[in-house]
Each structure stands twice: as C-alpha cells, then as structure tokens.
Amino acid sequence: MTDLPYSQILAVADIPPQGLELTLKPDADVCAAMARHLDIPAVSEVVAKLRLTQEKADGARVTGRVSAKVTQISVVSLEPFESSFSEELDVRFATADIIAREVADAPDESDFDPPDLIENGSIDLGLLVTEFLALGLDPYPRKDGEVFKAYQESDPAEAPVSPFAALARLKDKP
C-alpha cells in the first residue's frame, strides 16, 4: 500500500494501559498528497486529535476528531472555494481471529460493524485520518449562498427548434 498519501504506523503493544493521546498534523507535502489522492484542489490543514486505548486482549480503540481546511470545486459555479469541517471518529481494531469470531457470533449481519483489522500487530493512524478526511468531504460542494437554478424557457415560440422536430417535418412531406 505505498500509494497512500499518509501513513503513521503504531504498534498496538505500544499503547499503555492508561491509554494514549496523540495529535497528528500532516505537513504541507503530505497535505498536497492527500489532495491529489482525494482529487480536490487543496488540503491546507489537517489536525487529528486522537485517543487510543487497549481493548480486550489484543485489540484497540481509536476515538477523537479529524478537522480539516480544504479547497473544493463548486458543483454550481465550478469555482474553487475553501471550506472547513470536522469529523468525529470511533473505530475499533482487532486481530483477524477476533474479527472472525465476532462475525460468526453476530446475530444479524446488517447491524454488525466489525472492527478494523490489526495488521502485523499495528494500526495505521495516517490511513484512518485520510479515511475520515474523505468521509468529511461534501460530495456535492457549493459555495455559501449558491443555488442551482434549472434552465427554464420563458416562451415556447422563442425556443430553438429541435433537430428531431425538423426531421419529423421532412418525413411528413410527400
């Protein structure tokens, strides 16, 4: 997974019993890589305030907030604009055998949210931050106050003639 814009690996064994508080602030180069990865003009700032705790025998839980300042393109005017947002996160991590056991014991899979996978005894906090940054983006961004107005013809007599209507008239001629 070398194409990821941001990676911060933490070994689950390094989380102390009382928990761990972290603040992640990717630098300008990482923010630029995140913008390219998310296909937006710019990510000017990302701050993730995270609390990590041990869960069960070898699991972990990450809670906190990811805040960002980004530049997006308005779907109405197609102009770039800056916006800010904040996403709360609460994610459980577990080993593959624990996940398999929880999936097997889940009574109804539609309501079941399995933990994320602990790979090689570690979790990637950078990947988690990037994921919640993507979730926080507005899929249909628009500047404040912009309203989409559908095209409406005022007078049908002034409307341009459809090429198909012109062909239909030719068809009716002898």
Contacts in CASP RR format, 6 or more apart in sequence:
PFRMAT RR
TARGET T0000
AUTHOR 0000-0000-0000
METHOD contacts of the structure
MODEL  1
MTDLPYSQILAVADIPPQGLELTLKPDADVCAAMARHLDIPAVSEVVAKL
RLTQEKADGARVTGRVSAKVTQISVVSLEPFESSFSEELDVRFATADIIA
REVADAPDESDFDPPDLIENGSIDLGLLVTEFLALGLDPYPRKDGEVFKA
YQESDPAEAPVSPFAALARLKDKP
1 7 0 8 1.000
1 127 0 8 1.000
3 37 0 8 1.000
4 37 0 8 1.000
4 124 0 8 1.000
4 126 0 8 1.000
4 127 0 8 1.000
4 130 0 8 1.000
5 30 0 8 1.000
5 33 0 8 1.000
5 34 0 8 1.000
5 36 0 8 1.000
5 37 0 8 1.000
5 130 0 8 1.000
6 26 0 8 1.000
6 30 0 8 1.000
6 33 0 8 1.000
6 34 0 8 1.000
6 126 0 8 1.000
6 127 0 8 1.000
6 129 0 8 1.000
6 130 0 8 1.000
7 124 0 8 1.000
7 126 0 8 1.000
7 127 0 8 1.000
8 24 0 8 1.000
8 124 0 8 1.000
8 125 0 8 1.000
8 126 0 8 1.000
8 129 0 8 1.000
9 122 0 8 1.000
9 123 0 8 1.000
9 124 0 8 1.000
9 125 0 8 1.000
10 52 0 8 1.000
10 122 0 8 1.000
10 123 0 8 1.000
10 124 0 8 1.000
10 125 0 8 1.000
11 121 0 8 1.000
11 122 0 8 1.000
12 54 0 8 1.000
12 58 0 8 1.000
12 59 0 8 1.000
12 60 0 8 1.000
12 93 0 8 1.000
12 118 0 8 1.000
12 121 0 8 1.000
12 122 0 8 1.000
12 123 0 8 1.000
13 121 0 8 1.000
14 20 0 8 1.000
15 52 0 8 1.000
15 53 0 8 1.000
15 54 0 8 1.000
15 60 0 8 1.000
17 54 0 8 1.000
19 51 0 8 1.000
19 52 0 8 1.000
19 53 0 8 1.000
19 54 0 8 1.000
20 51 0 8 1.000
20 52 0 8 1.000
20 53 0 8 1.000
21 49 0 8 1.000
21 50 0 8 1.000
21 51 0 8 1.000
21 52 0 8 1.000
22 48 0 8 1.000
22 49 0 8 1.000
22 50 0 8 1.000
22 51 0 8 1.000
22 52 0 8 1.000
22 125 0 8 1.000
23 47 0 8 1.000
23 48 0 8 1.000
23 49 0 8 1.000
23 50 0 8 1.000
24 46 0 8 1.000
24 47 0 8 1.000
24 48 0 8 1.000
24 50 0 8 1.000
24 125 0 8 1.000
24 126 0 8 1.000
24 129 0 8 1.000
25 45 0 8 1.000
25 46 0 8 1.000
25 47 0 8 1.000
25 48 0 8 1.000
26 34 0 8 1.000
26 46 0 8 1.000
26 129 0 8 1.000
31 42 0 8 1.000
31 43 0 8 1.000
31 44 0 8 1.000
31 45 0 8 1.000
31 46 0 8 1.000
32 42 0 8 1.000
32 43 0 8 1.000
34 43 0 8 1.000
34 46 0 8 1.000
34 130 0 8 1.000
34 133 0 8 1.000
35 41 0 8 1.000
35 42 0 8 1.000
35 43 0 8 1.000
35 70 0 8 1.000
35 71 0 8 1.000
37 130 0 8 1.000
38 133 0 8 1.000
38 134 0 8 1.000
38 137 0 8 1.000
40 70 0 8 1.000
40 71 0 8 1.000
40 72 0 8 1.000
40 73 0 8 1.000
40 137 0 8 1.000
41 71 0 8 1.000
41 72 0 8 1.000
41 73 0 8 1.000
41 80 0 8 1.000
42 70 0 8 1.000
42 71 0 8 1.000
43 68 0 8 1.000
43 69 0 8 1.000
43 70 0 8 1.000
43 71 0 8 1.000
43 133 0 8 1.000
44 69 0 8 1.000
44 70 0 8 1.000
44 71 0 8 1.000
44 82 0 8 1.000
45 67 0 8 1.000
45 68 0 8 1.000
45 69 0 8 1.000
46 66 0 8 1.000
46 67 0 8 1.000
46 68 0 8 1.000
46 129 0 8 1.000
46 133 0 8 1.000
47 66 0 8 1.000
47 67 0 8 1.000
47 68 0 8 1.000
48 64 0 8 1.000
48 65 0 8 1.000
48 66 0 8 1.000
48 67 0 8 1.000
48 125 0 8 1.000
48 126 0 8 1.000
48 129 0 8 1.000
48 132 0 8 1.000
49 64 0 8 1.000
49 65 0 8 1.000
49 67 0 8 1.000
50 62 0 8 1.000
50 63 0 8 1.000
50 64 0 8 1.000
50 89 0 8 1.000
50 125 0 8 1.000
51 62 0 8 1.000
51 63 0 8 1.000
51 64 0 8 1.000
52 60 0 8 1.000
52 61 0 8 1.000
52 62 0 8 1.000
53 60 0 8 1.000
53 61 0 8 1.000
53 63 0 8 1.000
54 60 0 8 1.000
55 61 0 8 1.000
55 92 0 8 1.000
55 93 0 8 1.000
55 94 0 8 1.000
56 94 0 8 1.000
56 98 0 8 1.000
58 94 0 8 1.000
58 95 0 8 1.000
58 98 0 8 1.000
58 118 0 8 1.000
58 121 0 8 1.000
59 92 0 8 1.000
59 93 0 8 1.000
59 94 0 8 1.000
59 95 0 8 1.000
59 98 0 8 1.000
59 115 0 8 1.000
59 118 0 8 1.000
60 92 0 8 1.000
60 93 0 8 1.000
60 118 0 8 1.000
60 123 0 8 1.000
61 90 0 8 1.000
61 91 0 8 1.000
61 92 0 8 1.000
61 93 0 8 1.000
62 89 0 8 1.000
62 90 0 8 1.000
62 91 0 8 1.000
62 93 0 8 1.000
62 123 0 8 1.000
62 125 0 8 1.000
62 128 0 8 1.000
63 88 0 8 1.000
63 89 0 8 1.000
63 90 0 8 1.000
63 91 0 8 1.000
64 88 0 8 1.000
64 89 0 8 1.000
64 90 0 8 1.000
65 86 0 8 1.000
65 87 0 8 1.000
65 88 0 8 1.000
65 89 0 8 1.000
66 86 0 8 1.000
66 87 0 8 1.000
66 89 0 8 1.000
66 129 0 8 1.000
66 132 0 8 1.000
66 133 0 8 1.000
67 84 0 8 1.000
67 85 0 8 1.000
67 86 0 8 1.000
67 87 0 8 1.000
68 84 0 8 1.000
68 85 0 8 1.000
68 86 0 8 1.000
68 133 0 8 1.000
68 136 0 8 1.000
69 82 0 8 1.000
69 83 0 8 1.000
69 84 0 8 1.000
70 82 0 8 1.000
70 83 0 8 1.000
70 84 0 8 1.000
70 85 0 8 1.000
70 137 0 8 1.000
71 80 0 8 1.000
71 81 0 8 1.000
71 82 0 8 1.000
71 83 0 8 1.000
72 80 0 8 1.000
72 81 0 8 1.000
72 83 0 8 1.000
72 137 0 8 1.000
72 138 0 8 1.000
72 141 0 8 1.000
73 79 0 8 1.000
73 80 0 8 1.000
73 81 0 8 1.000
73 141 0 8 1.000
74 80 0 8 1.000
74 81 0 8 1.000
74 141 0 8 1.000
74 142 0 8 1.000
74 143 0 8 1.000
74 146 0 8 1.000
75 140 0 8 1.000
75 141 0 8 1.000
75 142 0 8 1.000
75 148 0 8 1.000
76 142 0 8 1.000
76 143 0 8 1.000
76 146 0 8 1.000
76 147 0 8 1.000
76 148 0 8 1.000
77 142 0 8 1.000
77 143 0 8 1.000
77 146 0 8 1.000
79 143 0 8 1.000
81 141 0 8 1.000
81 143 0 8 1.000
83 138 0 8 1.000
83 141 0 8 1.000
85 136 0 8 1.000
85 137 0 8 1.000
85 138 0 8 1.000
87 132 0 8 1.000
87 133 0 8 1.000
87 135 0 8 1.000
87 136 0 8 1.000
89 128 0 8 1.000
89 132 0 8 1.000
91 115 0 8 1.000
91 116 0 8 1.000
91 128 0 8 1.000
92 115 0 8 1.000
92 116 0 8 1.000
93 115 0 8 1.000
93 116 0 8 1.000
93 117 0 8 1.000
93 118 0 8 1.000
93 123 0 8 1.000
94 102 0 8 1.000
94 114 0 8 1.000
94 115 0 8 1.000
94 116 0 8 1.000
94 117 0 8 1.000
94 118 0 8 1.000
95 117 0 8 1.000
95 118 0 8 1.000
95 121 0 8 1.000
96 117 0 8 1.000
98 115 0 8 1.000
99 114 0 8 1.000
99 115 0 8 1.000
99 117 0 8 1.000
102 112 0 8 1.000
102 114 0 8 1.000
102 115 0 8 1.000
103 109 0 8 1.000
103 112 0 8 1.000
103 114 0 8 1.000
106 112 0 8 1.000
106 114 0 8 1.000
116 123 0 8 1.000
116 128 0 8 1.000
142 148 0 8 1.000
153 159 0 8 1.000
END
